[in-house]
Amino acid sequence: MVKQNLIQGTETNMTYSKTFCPYPWIHVMTQPSSTVNFCCVANGQIKNDDGSILMLNKGDDIGTVWNNNHYKKIRRQMIEGERVHGCEPCYDLEDLGIPSYRENYIKDWLGFHPNADQIQQIIDRSIDNDYEVEETPQYLDFRLGTLCNLRCRMCQSQNSSAIYKELKDEELYNEEERDKDNHCFMCERGDSIQHNPNIRKPSIT
């Protein structure tokens, strides 16, 4: 394993590259738009081996994701210290000197988690196996729809119809700006629309 940068505060003796994150070795998630990703914070979607975006509502099989070319490429890039397309939310925080989700995930899963040693072994074995992971994912996050009567502070309009409705009612959702962003999500009617990038972004002071 490339050893470049120690994430301070972890209860582990391992060091990891500046782009490493354990999620591609342990985690799969789905979005209400029927796409699949390795992290809810990451931008973009996982692609099939033919380069098309994997779409569960188009008949693509989630069982093919775990060790497909895209997933293995992400694992390799993280081990080798390359910046992964889609991980910009974490990189942006780190560039500002703010602890990122990536750094917290390392602490949580490889420092404090009771299966930390097992997870580390999974990562090590994959490096010698062309970045394939023989074990099944340890953490699944299936977001199968947006219908929700809650407005949790940590959630967003692409996952909660109640938040989407609140933004619409308060005219915070700008219909004219929606086509400027590429983040597709499903509204409460099930229609595919575009998400205004200026909504619900945290301010850093």
C-alpha positions in Angstrom: 0.0 0.0 0.0 1.3 3.5 -0.9 2.0 5.2 2.5 1.9 9.0 2.2 -0.3 10.7 4.7 -1.4 9.7 8.2 -4.9 10.7 9.1 -4.4 12.1 12.6 -6.6 10.8 15.4 -7.1 7.3 14.2 -6.5 4.4 16.5 -4.5 2.6 13.8 -0.8 2.3 12.8 -1.6 2.3 9.1 -1.0 5.3 6.8 -2.9 6.0 3.7 -2.6 8.0 0.5 -4.1 11.5 0.5 -7.1 10.3 -1.5 -7.7 7.0 0.2 -11.2 6.2 1.6 -12.5 2.8 2.8 -15.9 3.2 1.3 -15.3 1.6 -2.1 -14.2 -1.5 -0.2 -17.2 -1.8 2.1 -20.1 0.3 0.7 -22.7 0.5 -2.0 -25.6 3.0 -2.2 -28.5 3.7 -4.5 -30.2 7.0 -5.2 -33.9 7.6 -5.8 -33.0 8.4 -9.4 -32.0 4.6 -9.7 -28.3 5.3 -10.0 -25.6 3.7 -7.9 -22.6 5.1 -6.1 -19.9 4.3 -3.6 -20.7 7.2 -1.3 -23.7 9.5 -0.7 -21.3 12.5 -0.6 -19.6 11.8 -3.9 -20.8 13.4 -7.1 -21.6 11.4 -10.2 -22.7 7.7 -10.6 -21.1 4.3 -11.1 -20.8 3.3 -14.8 -21.2 -0.1 -16.4 -18.2 -1.7 -18.1 -19.4 -0.4 -21.4 -19.2 3.2 -20.1 -22.9 3.8 -19.7 -24.4 5.0 -16.4 -25.7 2.0 -14.4 -29.5 2.5 -14.1 -31.5 0.1 -12.0 -34.8 1.3 -13.5 -33.4 0.4 -16.9 -32.8 -3.2 -15.9 -29.1 -3.0 -14.9 -28.1 -5.4 -12.2 -26.7 -4.0 -8.9 -24.9 -7.3 -8.5 -22.5 -6.3 -11.3 -21.4 -3.2 -9.5 -19.2 -4.4 -6.7 -16.2 -5.5 -8.9 -16.9 -3.8 -12.2 -14.2 -1.8 -13.9 -15.3 1.5 -12.5 -15.4 0.4 -8.9 -11.9 -1.2 -9.3 -10.5 1.9 -10.9 -11.7 4.0 -8.0 -10.0 1.6 -5.5 -6.8 1.7 -7.5 -6.8 5.5 -7.7 -7.3 5.8 -4.0 -4.4 3.5 -3.2 -2.1 5.2 -5.6 -3.0 8.7 -4.4 -4.8 9.9 -7.5 -7.8 12.2 -7.1 -11.0 10.4 -7.9 -13.6 12.1 -10.0 -16.7 12.5 -7.8 -14.7 13.0 -4.5 -14.4 16.8 -4.9 -16.7 17.5 -1.9 -14.1 16.0 0.4 -11.1 17.4 -1.5 -12.6 20.9 -1.3 -13.0 20.7 2.4 -9.5 19.4 2.9 -8.1 22.2 0.7 -9.7 24.6 3.1 -8.2 22.9 6.1 -11.6 21.5 7.2 -11.9 17.8 8.2 -13.6 15.9 5.4 -16.0 12.9 5.3 -13.2 10.9 3.9 -11.0 11.5 6.9 -13.8 10.8 9.3 -14.7 7.5 7.5 -11.1 6.4 7.9 -11.3 7.1 11.6 -14.7 5.4 11.9 -14.1 2.2 9.9 -10.3 1.7 10.3 -9.8 3.2 13.7 -12.8 2.7 15.9 -14.9 0.0 14.2 -14.8 -3.4 15.9 -14.1 -5.0 12.4 -11.3 -2.6 11.6 -8.7 -5.3 11.3 -11.0 -7.3 9.0 -11.7 -4.3 6.8 -8.0 -3.6 6.5 -7.3 -7.2 5.5 -10.0 -6.9 2.8 -8.3 -3.8 1.4 -4.9 -5.5 1.5 -6.1 -8.6 -0.3 -7.8 -6.6 -3.0 -4.5 -4.8 -3.9 -3.1 -8.3 -4.7 -6.2 -9.3 -6.6 -6.5 -6.5 -9.2 -8.6 -4.5 -6.7 -11.4 -7.1 -6.7 -13.1 -7.6 -3.3 -14.3 -11.1 -2.7 -16.3 -10.3 0.4 -19.8 -8.8 0.1 -20.3 -5.1 1.1 -20.5 -4.4 4.8 -22.6 -1.3 4.5 -25.6 -0.9 2.2 -27.6 2.4 1.8 -30.6 1.8 -0.5 -32.6 5.0 -1.1 -35.6 3.6 -3.0 -37.8 6.7 -3.2 -38.2 10.3 -2.1 -41.7 10.2 -0.5 -41.1 11.5 3.1 -43.0 13.5 5.7 -39.9 14.6 7.5 -37.5 17.5 6.8 -34.3 16.3 8.6 -31.6 18.9 8.6 -29.0 16.5 7.3 -31.1 15.6 4.2 -31.6 17.3 0.8 -34.4 17.9 -1.6 -33.2 15.0 -3.9 -34.0 12.6 -1.1 -37.0 14.1 0.6 -40.3 15.2 -1.0 -41.0 17.3 2.1 -37.9 19.3 1.7 -38.5 19.7 -2.0 -42.0 21.0 -1.3 -40.7 23.4 1.3 -38.3 24.9 -1.1 -41.0 25.2 -3.8 -43.4 26.8 -1.3 -40.8 29.4 -0.2 -39.8 30.0 -3.8 -36.2 29.0 -2.9 -36.2 26.6 -5.8 -35.5 28.6 -9.0 -37.1 26.9 -12.0 -35.1 29.0 -14.4 -31.8 28.0 -12.9 -32.5 24.3 -12.7 -31.1 23.3 -16.1 -27.7 24.8 -15.2 -26.8 21.9 -13.0 -26.2 18.3 -13.8 -27.5 16.7 -10.6 -30.6 14.8 -11.6 -33.0 13.7 -9.0 -36.6 12.6 -8.5 -39.2 15.0 -7.2 -42.2 13.9 -5.2 -44.2 13.1 -8.4 -41.5 10.8 -9.6 -40.5 13.2 -12.4 -36.8 13.7 -13.4 -35.8 17.3 -12.8 -32.7 19.3 -12.1 -31.4 20.5 -8.8 -30.5 24.2 -8.3 -26.9 24.2 -7.1 -27.4 27.3 -5.0 -29.9 25.6 -2.6 -29.0 24.3 0.8 -25.3 24.7 0.4 -23.6 25.3 3.7 -21.8 28.6 4.3 -18.3 28.5 5.7 -17.4 31.5 8.0 
